[in-house]
Amino acid sequence: MTLTQALITAQPQLSKTVERPRLEVELLLAYYLGVDRMYLFTHGDEVLGDAVGYEALVARRAKHEPLEYITGRVSFYDIELFIAPGALIPRPETEILVEKTADIIRQNRLKQIAEIGIGSGAVSIVLARMFPQLRIVASDISEEALAIARKNIKAFGLADRIALHHTSLLDGIEAPIEMIVSNPPYIARDVELEPNVQDFEPHTALFADGEGDALLKKIISLSAERGVWYVACEMGYDQRERISAFVKELGVYSVDFYTDLAGLDRGFVLEELEIRR
Ligand SMILES: C[S@@+](CC[C@H](N)C(=O)[O-])C[C@H]1O[C@@H](n2cnc3c(N)ncnc32)[C@H](O)[C@@H]1O
């Protein structure tokens, strides 16, 4: 079987599971051979000696396993990261959270921020690369996620600027914090997700109590208690009203909501009112 034939044969197996089966079989074959996708187009007549391993990868993907967990790599913002099932696969919409956070860091020359729920490390690593003076303290309740973050942070040479804490929220973290950034779990527990998410990604990264907003509210309260000036969080498309009411009740922040590329509410930035006076 040639490489071209291997692609043609595998494609129908993914047609029910994925949106772009042709692209994904190409990515899987390229990964299997340790080459880039372009190689497949220029070496289409080459014989695929051992097809068994490649077919096994296609079979995993046909059962909804995310491509990123199979290949162990994910692109985020301007970097590529190691990823494994212990951590959420960073999503393109979280790049907006990075940009909102970066705007505030830049405008206010912040030096020390915290990330709650670092996961793979995507957000903190991109921010640390953007701002060479920035220090980040980051937490996660998942040891597996922290191990993945640690590996990525080391790969980018940032271990001296991103400190990891195995803790909930900011418990036990005493460092002064000018801003909190977080993409916390924000999906209500009774929501049924697509199989590639529901069956493969860590539920501690996805689901939260209440209507999914329990942790978001805890982060907001915590920032008020600790006198943190700025907070940027990702949230669910249907959480704006509840978050807005909660912030108003607290009375210490102004709030700006932002939308994602689909025009859905996706997050907010809080600014402590005191610092405006
Ligand atoms: C939606 S994922 C985000 C991961 C990463 N920041 C990103 O944007 O790709 C949420 C992360 O928060 C962590 N988490 C859940 N509850 C937490 C808590 N109480 N304190 C700290 N981290 C928590 C999860 O383990 C998970 O890694």
Ligand as a Chemical Component Dictionary entry (heavy atoms), coordinates in Angstrom:
data_LIG
# 
_chem_comp.id                   LIG 
_chem_comp.type                 NON-POLYMER 
_chem_comp.pdbx_formal_charge   0 
_chem_comp.three_letter_code    LIG 
# 
loop_
_chem_comp_atom.comp_id 
_chem_comp_atom.atom_id 
_chem_comp_atom.alt_atom_id 
_chem_comp_atom.type_symbol 
_chem_comp_atom.charge 
_chem_comp_atom.model_Cartn_x 
_chem_comp_atom.model_Cartn_y 
_chem_comp_atom.model_Cartn_z 
_chem_comp_atom.pdbx_ordinal 
LIG C1  C1  C 0  -10.614 24.628 31.742 1  
LIG S1  S1  S 1  -9.089  24.010 32.389 2  
LIG C2  C2  C 0  -7.989  25.299 31.846 3  
LIG C3  C3  C 0  -6.568  24.858 31.678 4  
LIG C4  C4  C 0  -5.670  25.906 31.009 5  
LIG N1  N1  N 0  -5.539  27.095 31.829 6  
LIG C5  C5  C 0  -6.214  26.292 29.632 7  
LIG O1  O1  O 0  -6.791  27.381 29.506 8  
LIG O2  O2  O -1 -6.063  25.486 28.698 9  
LIG C6  C6  C 0  -9.292  24.315 34.116 10 
LIG C7  C7  C 0  -8.144  23.878 35.017 11 
LIG O3  O3  O 0  -8.497  24.272 36.360 12 
LIG C8  C8  C 0  -8.123  23.241 37.258 13 
LIG N2  N2  N 0  -8.952  23.405 38.468 14 
LIG C9  C9  C 0  -10.201 22.957 38.715 15 
LIG N3  N3  N 0  -10.601 23.346 39.935 16 
LIG C10 C10 C 0  -9.583  24.074 40.479 17 
LIG C11 C11 C 0  -9.389  24.748 41.725 18 
LIG N4  N4  N 0  -10.319 24.762 42.669 19 
LIG N5  N5  N 0  -8.212  25.374 41.938 20 
LIG C12 C12 C 0  -7.230  25.380 40.987 21 
LIG N6  N6  N 0  -7.368  24.751 39.792 22 
LIG C13 C13 C 0  -8.528  24.109 39.546 23 
LIG C14 C14 C 0  -8.354  21.964 36.467 24 
LIG O4  O4  O 0  -7.632  20.891 36.994 25 
LIG C15 C15 C 0  -7.900  22.390 35.065 26 
LIG O5  O5  O 0  -6.537  22.132 34.876 27 
# 
loop_
_chem_comp_bond.comp_id 
_chem_comp_bond.atom_id_1 
_chem_comp_bond.atom_id_2 
_chem_comp_bond.value_order 
_chem_comp_bond.pdbx_ordinal 
LIG C1  S1  SING 1  
LIG S1  C2  SING 2  
LIG S1  C6  SING 3  
LIG C2  C3  SING 4  
LIG C3  C4  SING 5  
LIG C4  N1  SING 6  
LIG C4  C5  SING 7  
LIG C5  O1  DOUB 8  
LIG C5  O2  SING 9  
LIG C6  C7  SING 10 
LIG C7  O3  SING 11 
LIG C7  C15 SING 12 
LIG O3  C8  SING 13 
LIG C8  N2  SING 14 
LIG C8  C14 SING 15 
LIG N2  C9  SING 16 
LIG N2  C13 SING 17 
LIG C9  N3  DOUB 18 
LIG N3  C10 SING 19 
LIG C10 C11 SING 20 
LIG C10 C13 DOUB 21 
LIG C11 N4  SING 22 
LIG C11 N5  DOUB 23 
LIG N5  C12 SING 24 
LIG C12 N6  DOUB 25 
LIG N6  C13 SING 26 
LIG C14 O4  SING 27 
LIG C14 C15 SING 28 
LIG C15 O5  SING 29 
# 
